[in-house]
Amino acid sequence: MRIRFYKELFGFKYTWKTKSKKKVKYKSGLLDYEGCEAAGDSAILVPEEYAEEYSSFFRKYQNIIFCRVFRIVEEVEL
């Protein structure tokens, strides 16, 4: 269950062999959406348009992960 969680969040590569060569494909994860980024080991910054998709994703895995949501109202330059 945890491996599926990480694959859906971060994406993953998979390979297979054909007669002529080895093929590689990449399955994108939620962090590949434009504007989404990992802000640390346990923090993700998500634009407002993807907030509901991330919320439903974390609800799906609520038995293995604890999640808190913070809404950033203002960004201040230092």
C-alpha positions as a printed NumPy array, in Angstrom:
array([[  0.   ,   0.   ,   0.   ],
       [  2.842,   2.417,   0.832],
       [  4.63 ,   1.719,  -2.424],
       [  1.471,   2.522,  -4.39 ],
       [  1.158,   5.779,  -2.415],
       [  4.708,   6.863,  -3.277],
       [  4.352,   5.852,  -6.938],
       [  1.154,   7.878,  -7.33 ],
       [  2.698,  10.886,  -5.59 ],
       [  6.195,  10.968,  -7.116],
       [  5.74 ,   9.011, -10.343],
       [  7.949,   6.127, -11.434],
       [  9.93 ,   4.63 , -14.319],
       [  9.332,   1.155, -15.603],
       [ 11.351,  -0.875, -18.088],
       [ 10.868,  -3.938, -20.205],
       [ 12.886,  -5.819, -22.772],
       [ 11.876,  -6.301, -26.373],
       [ 13.678,  -8.364, -28.986],
       [ 15.623,  -5.366, -30.229],
       [ 16.239,  -3.238, -27.13 ],
       [ 15.273,  -2.246, -23.616],
       [ 12.399,   0.247, -23.366],
       [ 11.819,   2.762, -20.577],
       [  8.644,   4.707, -19.847],
       [  7.782,   7.183, -17.122],
       [  4.422,   7.303, -15.356],
       [  3.932,  10.795, -13.964],
       [  2.805,  11.421, -10.404],
       [  0.897,  14.193,  -8.673],
       [  4.076,  16.185,  -8.047],
       [  4.591,  16.44 , -11.81 ],
       [  1.634,  18.812, -12.138],
       [  2.635,  22.359, -12.992],
       [  3.311,  24.451,  -9.893],
       [  3.416,  21.508,  -7.448],
       [  6.65 ,  20.985,  -5.572],
       [  8.036,  19.181,  -2.572],
       [  8.995,  21.901,  -0.09 ],
       [ 10.705,  19.457,   2.26 ],
       [ 10.659,  15.843,   3.364],
       [  7.055,  16.099,   4.526],
       [  5.631,  19.237,   2.904],
       [  4.123,  19.804,  -0.533],
       [  3.195,  23.141,  -2.11 ],
       [  0.119,  22.839,  -4.33 ],
       [ -1.635,  25.542,  -6.385],
       [ -5.306,  26.137,  -5.602],
       [ -6.532,  24.434,  -8.797],
       [ -5.062,  21.069,  -7.7  ],
       [ -6.026,  21.305,  -4.026],
       [ -9.131,  19.111,  -4.304],
       [ -7.28 ,  16.422,  -6.242],
       [ -4.568,  16.276,  -3.575],
       [ -7.189,  16.212,  -0.804],
       [ -8.954,  13.236,  -2.338],
       [ -5.587,  11.512,  -2.862],
       [ -4.653,  11.89 ,   0.811],
       [ -8.137,  10.788,   1.924],
       [ -7.667,   7.624,  -0.136],
       [ -4.508,   6.796,   1.843],
       [ -5.615,   8.082,   5.26 ],
       [ -5.034,   4.662,   6.824],
       [ -1.25 ,   4.887,   6.202],
       [ -0.574,   8.627,   6.342],
       [ -1.494,  11.584,   8.537],
       [ -2.109,  14.821,   6.671],
       [ -2.546,  18.467,   7.658],
       [ -3.486,  21.174,   5.178],
       [ -2.316,  24.767,   5.521],
       [ -3.528,  27.485,   3.196],
       [ -0.919,  30.11 ,   2.317],
       [ -2.621,  33.476,   2.099],
       [  0.362,  35.713,   1.51 ],
       [  3.984,  35.304,   0.524],
       [  6.488,  37.78 ,   1.964],
       [  9.901,  38.446,   0.414],
       [ 12.767,  38.648,   2.903]])
